Amino acid sequence: MKMRHGIETQFPVLPQDKVNSLFSNNQIHSVLYCSGIVDLNLISLTQKYIFQMYPIMNCKLTETQGDVAWEAGKQEGEYFEFELLEDARELEKKIKAYMLEVESTWKSPQVRMKIFRGTHDVICIKVQHTYCDGAGLKKYLQMFTSTYTSLCKEDIDFKFSLKEGDRGKGAISKYLSSGSEVENRILGTAPLNAEWLFPLKNNSIEESRKNIEISILRLNEDFYASLHRYAKDKKATINDVILAAYYRSLCSITGKYGSGQLGIDLTLDMRKYFSDYQEELICNLASSEKVYVEISSHDSFETTLSRVQDKTSEMKKNKMGVEGLKTFEFLGNKKYKDLKEYFRESMSLMRLNKSRDPILSNFGILFSEKLFLGEVVVEDAYLVSPYVQAPSFMLGVSCYNQKITFTVTYDSLMTSMREVELLLNTIAAELILEIA
C-alpha cells in the first residue's frame, strides 16, 4: 500500500478484481426514474462522501511490476454529468446512448453517473464490473439514496470513516481449497464444447466491441403478481420459473430439443455465505455454476420446471458457487502477466471450440421498498447486465416495485438484434402463457 503526504494512494486488488479486469470495459448499469427534481449540489456532495468512504470507487487500475493495483485518482470537475432534455420523447434514446458509452476501468473511476432532466429526473449509474457485481451495485444504490436523504435533512455525521475494509477477502478464506487441489481441478479438466449456443452471425467469433447493443424488455406489475402466485403454488423460486422459461425458449430458437443434458450458467451472489461482512461488500463477489437439464419438445412447462427444481435443489445442498469462487481465488493469485497469458489462451480455445453455454444473471428484487432521494421517490428502476463476449450470452433479470426487466448487452456484429429480441419475447410468452 502506497502513501503520499499520509494519504493512501494505492490499494491492493482482490483476486476477483484481477480476473474480472481481463473483461475490462464491462459495466453494470442502473436506471432510476425519479418522481421529481433532485438537488444537484447534494448529488455532488453525496458522491464526494461516498468516494471518501470507498476510495477504490474513485480509483483506476494500474499495472506495476508485472502485477496490478488500484491507483487513487484525482477528482476532476463534477461528480456527475447532467443533460437538460428539450424533448422528453428523446429520454430513452439518450439513456441507452449513455449506457453504450464505454468507460475503461484503467482510465476512469469505477462509478460514473449522468442525470437526465425533463419534467422529472432520471439517473443513470454505471459501475465497472471489475470493481463490483450486481449485488454490490444494489448496496451502492442503498448507500447513495440514504446518504443523499440524510444530507437533505441535515442529519449526517461528516466524520466519515473508511468503509472499504478487506472487501470480503477475509470472509472467503475459510472456503478456499489448497492451491494444488484447485490447480489440478482446473488444469486437469479438458475444455468441453458447449452443448448449445445462441445463434451467431459471425462464426469467427472475433471480438469487435464496435457495435455493442442493449435490448430491454419490461413487464408490468400484474405480470409480477401472477408470477409470484404461480411460483408459490408450485413451491418453486421465481428464479427457477424464469430458468425453466429460458431453457424452453433457447430450445425453441436453437432446435435443441431432445439433445441430452443442456447447460446454463447461473451467476450467484456469494454474500449469502458471509453474513458477518454484509456492510462492506461493495465489490465483486459473484460466482457461477452450471445447471444441466434435459428438455424434450413434448414436455409441458411444469415438467421442465420440475426438472429445474430437482437440479437446483440438489446443487444448493453443496453450497452452489463456492467451487467457482475458489477458482477465481486461485487464478487471481497469479502474477498479472501470467494471468493475461492464461486468459489469452483460454479465450482462443473458447473461440476455436465455441465452448460456452448461455448465462442467467438474476439480480432479483432490487429493494423491498421504494428508494427515496429526500422527498423525491424513485418510482421505477432496473439494472442492465454487463456485456459478455460471444459465444457467451448473458440474460439479466431485475425487479423493482413489482416490475420485471429482462436485459441483454451484446455485440450486434456477432449476435443479431432480431434474434435477441425474439428470445426476450419468447421467454415472456412462455411465462405469460403458463401463469395466466
N, C-alpha and C positions, 0 to 999 in steps of 0.2 A: 504494500500500500504506500503510495507516494504522497508527500505533503508539500505544500507551498505556503509560507507565512502562517504555519499552524493549521492550514485547511487541507483536507484530503482532496487530492486532485486525480487519484486513480483508485479504482476499486476492482477487486478480483471478480472474475466471471464464474458462474456456476457451470458445471458440465452441460446442463441443458442449454444455457446461453450459447455455449461454444458450438454445440451441434446444430442448434437452430439458426445460427448465424450463417451457416452454409446455404440456407434457403433465404438469403438476405433479400430485403426489399419486399417482404411479405407482411402486409398489415392486416390487422383485425379492425373493423370499423364499427362504431356505434352511432346511431342517428336518434336524436332526442327532439321530439316535437313539443314545443312549449305552448302554454295557454296564453302567454303574453310576452312582454319585453323584459329582458334581463338587464342588469346594470353592468355595463362593460368594464367599468373600473373595478367592480367587485370580482368579476370573472378573472381579470388580470391578477388581482391580489390573491385570489383563491389558488390560481396556478403557481404563483410565486411561492406561497406557503407549502403547497404540496411538493414542489421541487426541492424545498429546503428539507422536508421530512424524508423524501425519497429521491436523493440526489442522482441516482442512476437514471431516473426518468429524463434528466437533462444531460445525460452523457452520450458520447458516441463510442463505438467500438474502435480500438486501435490495435494494430499488430506490432508486437515488440519482442525482439529476441526469440523469434520462432514460435511465440505464443500470442495470446490475445488478452486484452484487459478493457475495462470501462474507463474512458478518459473524460474527466469533467469538462463540460462545455460552458462557454460564457454566453449568457442570455443576451441576444441582440434584438432590439426592437420590442414589439409587443409579445405577449404570451399566447396570442391567438390571432387568426386572420378574421376579417369582417367584410361582408358584402351586403350592400343595400340593394334589394331587388326592386326594379321598376315594374316588372311584370310577374305577378305571382304564379302565372302558368309555367314560368321557367324554373320553378323551385326544384322539382325532382331531377330535371336535367342538370341543374347546377350541382346538386348534391352528388349525383353519380360522377360528374366530371371531376369533382374534388377527390372522391374516393379512388378514382383511377389515376390520380397523380402519384407517381412512385416516389416514396421517401426512402432514402438509404440509411440503414442502421449504422453505417460507417461515416455518414456526413450530417445527419440530423438528430435532434433529440428523439427519444423513444416515444414521446407523446406529442401529438400535434392536434390543433383544433381550429375549426372555422365556424363562424356564426353567420347564418343567412337571415336577413331581416326583411320581412314583408309586413303583413298585418300582425304577425307574431314571429317569434324567433325559432329557428331550427338550428340545433348544434350538432355538428358532425365531428367526431373524435376518432383519430386514427392512432393505433398503438402498434409498434413493431412487434411482430410475433417472436422475434429474438428475445425481447425483454419479458413479455408476459403472454399468457394464453387467455382464452375467453373468460374463464373464472377469475383470472387476475384483473381483466378489464372490468368485470362486474364489481369487484371490490374497489377499483379506482372510481367508478361512477358513484358508488355509495359515498366514498370519501369526498369526492368533488362536490356533490349536491349538499351534503351535510355541512361541509366547511363553508360553502357559499351562504347557506341559510344561517349559520352561526354569525357570519360577518354582517348579514343583514340585520340581525338582532343585536349586534354589537356585544355578543355574548361568546367570547372566544379567548382562549389563553394564547397570547402571542409568543410565549416561550416554547416554540415547537422543538421537540426532540427528534433526533434521528430515528426513523422507524424501520429503516431498511433491514436491520438485523442480518441474519445469515441467509435470508430468503429461502428458508426451508432446508438448507443443506444438512443441518444437524438432524432434522426430522426424518430424513430419508436414509440416514446412515445405517440405522438398525435393520433396514431391509436389504442391504447390499450383500451379494454373494462375494466370495473371494474372486479376485481378478481372473485367476486361471479358469475357474468354472465358467464365468461369463464368456471369456475369450474362446474357450473350447466350444461353447454353445454357438457363438456367432460364426467362428471360422470353420467349425465342423459341419455346418448345415449348408447343403448345396442350394444355390438360388433356384427358386421354383417359378415357373411361368404362371402368370395369373390365369385362373380358370375362365375369367371373362374380363372384358374391358369395355368401357364406354366407347361408342363409335368414334373413331379418329378420322379427321380429314387428311392428315399428312402422316404417312407411315414411317417417315424418317425420324419422327419424334425429336427433332432438334429444337431446343427451347429458343423462342424468339423474343418473348416478353414485349413485343412491339404492339400487340393488339389485344391487350388484356380487356376483358369484358366482364360485367356483372349482371347476372339475371336474378330477379327477385319475384317471388310470388307470395302474396299476403292473403290470409284467410280471416274472416271476421269472428266476432265473439260468439255467435251462435254455433259456429263450427267447433270452437274450442269446448263449449259446454257439452256438445254431443260427443266429442272425442273423449272427454273426461268421464262421462257416464258410461260410454262403451267400455273403456279400459277398466273401470271399476267393476262393471258387470262380469267381465271376462277374467277378473283377478290378474290383470296384466298392468305393466307400466305403460305410460304413454310412449316412452322410448321404444318398447317392444312393438307396439302397434305401428309406429312410424317405420321401424326397421322392417316389419313384415311388408308394408306397402312399398318400401324401397326395393326389396328383393323382387316382389312381383312386377314392379314397373320396369326394373332393369331386365328381367327375363322377357317381358313383353317386347321391349325395344331391341334386345340383342338376340332373341330367339333361343335362349339357353335353357329352356325348359328340359327337364329330364337329363341334365348333363352331369349328374352326380353332385357332390358337395361343393357348393359355391361360397366364396369368402367375401365378407365385407369387413373392413377395418373399423372398429368403434374407437373413437377418441374418448379418453377417460380423464376426469379430474381426480388427481391423486390426493387432494387435500382431505378427503374424507377419512384417510388413514392417519392424518396428522392433526388431531383436534386441538392439541396444545399450541399450534403455530398459526391459527387462523388469521390473526390480525396482521401479521407481517407478510403474508404470502401474496404480494403483488409481484408475481414472477411467472415463469412458465413451468408449471408442474403437470403438464399433460403427458399422458402415455397413450398407448393403443393396444388393442388386442383383436385378433381376427376371429370372427364368428362364422362358422361353416354350417350351412343349411341346404338341404336338397329341396328343389321346387319342381313339381310336375304341372303340366298345362291344365290338368283336370282338378287340381287342388282348389278347394274353397279358401277364402281369406282366413277363415277360422282354423283350417288345417295348417296353413302357413304360419299363422300366429302361434299356434300350439307348438310347432317345431322351434320357432324362435324362442319362445318362453322356456322350453326344455333346455335349450342350449345355453341361454344366458343365465338361467338359474344354476345350472351345473358349474358354469365358469365363475360365478360370483362366490361360490364356496371356496375358491382358491385365490381370492384377492386379485381380481382382474386388473391387469395393467402393471403389477409390481415387476414382473419379469422385463417388460419393456422399459421401465424406469431404470432398472439395473443396467440394461444395455446402454441407455443414454449415459449413465454414470461412467461406465467402462470406456466408452468411446470418447466422452468429454474429458477424460483424464489423460488422453494422449496429447502430445505436443501438437500445436495447431497446424503446423506444416505437414505433419504426418496424417492428421485427421483429414485435411484437404485432399491429400493424395488418395486416401481410403475412400472418401466421398466421390472423388472423380471416377475412380474405378467402379464403384458401386452404381453410379448413375449411368456409366457407359454400358454396364451389364444389364441394367434395367431397360435401357433403350433397345439394346440388342434383343433381349428376350421378351420385351413388352410385359415385364413381370411386376405388375402392380394391380391390386384389386381396388374397387371403389371404396370410399371412406364416408362414414357418417359422423358428423360432429354436432351433437345436440347440446346447445348451451342451456337448455331447459328454461324454466320460468325465471326471468331475469330478476324480478323482485316480487315479494309477496304483496306489497302495496305500491301505490304510485309514488314516484320520486317528486320532491319539491325543490325548487330554487327560490328560497324565500317564500313569497306568496304565489309565485308562478308555479303552476302544476306542469309536470311532464306528462302530457296526455297520452302520448304514444311513443314507442321506441322499438328498435330492433338492432340486432348485431349481424354483421356480414362476415362470413368465414374467409380465411385467407386464401390467396392463390396457391394452388399446388400444380406442379409441372406434370404435363402428360407423360406417360399414360395414367398417372394418378388422377383422381377425380373426387372432389370433396363436396358433399351436400351439407350445408349448415342449417340448423333449425334453432329458432329462439321464440320465446313467448313473453309478451308484456301486455298487461291489462286485458288478458284473455284473447289476444290477437296473435296468431301464429304466423311466423315468417320463414319461408324457405329461401335460401340464397346459394348461389354457386359463383365463384370467381375463377375464370379460366382464360386461356389463350384462344381467341376465335380463329386463329390460323390452324390450330390443332383440333379444335372441337367446335362444331357449328352451333350458332345460337339457336337455330331451329331445333336441333336435337336436344339441347339443354332445356329449352322451354317445353318441348314435348315431354321430357322426363318430369319436370315440375308439375305440369298439368296432369300427367298420368298418375303421379303419386297422389295429387289432390283428388282425382277421380276415384282411385282405389279406396281412399279413406271415406270420401263422401258417400259412395255407393254402399259401403259396409256399415257405416254408423248411422245412416239416415233412418 
